[in-house]
Amino acid sequence: MTGPIYRESYSVERGNFATAGDASRAMKNTLKRMGVDPAIIRDVAIASYELELNLVIHSAGGSITLEIFPDRLRLTCADRGPGIPDISLALQEGYSTATQEVRNMGFGAGMGLPNIRRHSHEFDIESAMDAGTTITSQYRLMPNDGGK
Amino acid sequence: MTVNELAALIEGKVLSLHGENDIKRGCVCDLLSWVMARGSEGCAWVTVQTHLNVVAVASLHEMACVVWPENVEADAESLAKADEVGVAVISSPLSAYKIAGLMYEAGVGA
């Protein structure tokens, strides 16, 4: 399989709400410069922002990476724990383990993972307790979408 | 309708730069994930949330402005970020309900 022709990666720390969205904005600007279809850019922005927030709210910290291949885009979010004990429960719309403080900010409604899955062409999540969680979200590119 | 025109309509004031942004539609919601999933370009988003992530969501969707109803206390960090990323912010003494009604009457759709 062909490797990525472009890659950018951002570190996201737990609890840092002040910079949440910065990585997504940077990645969105990259995709706009490359002339990717606006509908796909919107989907990537929604998914990447929810991934960033998951890192800030739930993880022990991690990274989010955008890779561009000739025929697709891939977002990879990898954290350092704590892991998700029941992935099928975490994927249920409305289920959340967020604190009241986070909910008061307008997050923690159990919409993050469902939003990411809904706005991905391919979605994969793997998690091991204490080791961490990796979420992959992929998007097919049309021939004129840039990335060539 | 521009942000400056909306501010006049809802007895508000523009607290940021970018008062000439063009408004294409409106929404009222305080749940950020909800708005993230459904937001759109050129939106005027009415919310009582004032923290930085509101600006992040508005910016990612290239919204025209955020509208803070009922004179909710302004957040200086959010205003600085809004200036930086091209989103305007309006503060109004009116309720979210009344602001939405006035926007709708003036032809701003959902």
Chai-1 contact restraints between the chains, C-beta under 6 A:
chainA,res_idxA,chainB,res_idxB,connection_type,confidence,min_distance_angstrom,max_distance_angstrom,comment,restraint_id
A,A18,B,L52,contact,1.0,0.0,6.0,A-B,restraint_1
A,A20,B,N53,contact,1.0,0.0,6.0,A-B,restraint_2
A,G21,B,A56,contact,1.0,0.0,6.0,A-B,restraint_3
A,S24,B,L60,contact,1.0,0.0,6.0,A-B,restraint_4
A,A45,B,L60,contact,1.0,0.0,6.0,A-B,restraint_5
A,I46,B,M36,contact,1.0,0.0,6.0,A-B,restraint_6
A,Y49,B,M36,contact,1.0,0.0,6.0,A-B,restraint_7
A,Y49,B,L60,contact,1.0,0.0,6.0,A-B,restraint_8
A,M105,B,H51,contact,1.0,0.0,6.0,A-B,restraint_9
A,G106,B,D30,contact,1.0,0.0,6.0,A-B,restraint_10
A,G106,B,L31,contact,1.0,0.0,6.0,A-B,restraint_11
A,G106,B,L32,contact,1.0,0.0,6.0,A-B,restraint_12
A,G106,B,Q49,contact,1.0,0.0,6.0,A-B,restraint_13
A,F107,B,L32,contact,1.0,0.0,6.0,A-B,restraint_14
A,A109,B,L31,contact,1.0,0.0,6.0,A-B,restraint_15
A,A109,B,S33,contact,1.0,0.0,6.0,A-B,restraint_16
A,M111,B,S33,contact,1.0,0.0,6.0,A-B,restraint_17
A,N115,B,A37,contact,1.0,0.0,6.0,A-B,restraint_18
